[in-house]
Amino acid sequence: MSMVASHGPKLRCALCRFALLSAVALMVAGCGSETTPELAATRMPAPMVRVRLGPPRQEAVITVQGKCQVYDLASRRLLRSEDELSGALFTVRGEGLDLDGRPLGSPHVTIVAHAGGTILVDRQPYRGNIHVVAASGKVLLVNVLNVEDYVASVVGGELYRKWHIECHKAQAIAARTYALYQMAHRSAARAYDVTDSPASSQAYKGIESETEVTREAAAATRGIVLTYDAGGTAKLFEAFYHSTCGGRTVSAWDRWPKVPRIEPLSGIPCPYCTASPHHRWSLSMGSQLLARKLRSLDSKLKGMQDVVKVWVSDRHLTPDGRVRAVWITDDRGGSWQIASKAFKKCFPDATRFLSSRFSLTLEGGNVVVHGRGYGHAIGMCQWGAQGQATKGRRAEAILHFYYPGSRLARVY
Ligand SMILES: [Zn+2]
């Protein structure tokens, strides 16, 4: 699908976006060639990021408070001009979009609110414009907005409101770096750069998650990103982060083999996240109940009797410490290797396994899971960043700690 420029006053041209990103790449390279990165403020505009709002849906209800226009994305043609949109229903018919049951004559449009107007999707207010795209019979919504506004929202979606400003600033730089990296590396055919979900991208909730401190953190770090030295050229990298490492962050490439083996994503010991409620966690289940569940899960486990031993062998750990399989021995001397995924399924809510790094014990007839950390443990540990900030560390020092060998650069 081609995402091309439109005529409206607030519409941004997709080509301009790519031109800006090229400039970003050049400036990063320029910064990297200097001994000290140039971090002085600039007046360059921030690029626009495209954020997919939720998964594709059967229909979308959009409200615009104030005047708005609807443009075709490809032809730049004005399709509708409205004094307001109140609960407008977008659906797909054939290849095209319907608005309140009437064909719009286009498979992809952008909704532009006049200055001061706000666009609401699912009753949540968003800055910028909303692209509505017919995709395989469903409606895809994409929020297109200034990266700085996006960062101010993500920081609020990712951190607790009362956390330290230096932690907020570190998060703003990591979130901006991650977003700009995705913008520079996503295929041009895709209608978005990032999603609004922390599971696949970064937590983004539009205006709702912005606060004074998140806007301050974004403004204080405007245009600043993390880079690494790629043979004399400074390059952006995917600045992953997570809730709680539990004592050590791990290398990105052990989990995602395609990630380049670079120092900032190599993993380091972290003694700063002990205040996290997820630093250590545990789950337990009666061993008889567990055996019953395992027997019903897999016919190969039918013969399992009373559990007398549970353990995780080093052989079944991934290089970054995730458990691939657990072992169970019963009172008849039978031993079973059970895939971690199947083992987790026995517990009422598998999401309570906050990470895949755990050990097992048998205590008083219960199988106890002793877990460490929350999340993938790659890059910045958010609870650790907060721990360091409360000890007086600045955002720059926190980022250099979690992304060793990285350098800050201003890209606009
Ligand atoms: Zn940590």
Residues whose N, C-alpha, C, O or C-beta is under 5 A from the ligand:
A	BS01	ZN	T244 C245 G246 G247 C270 C273 C381 G384
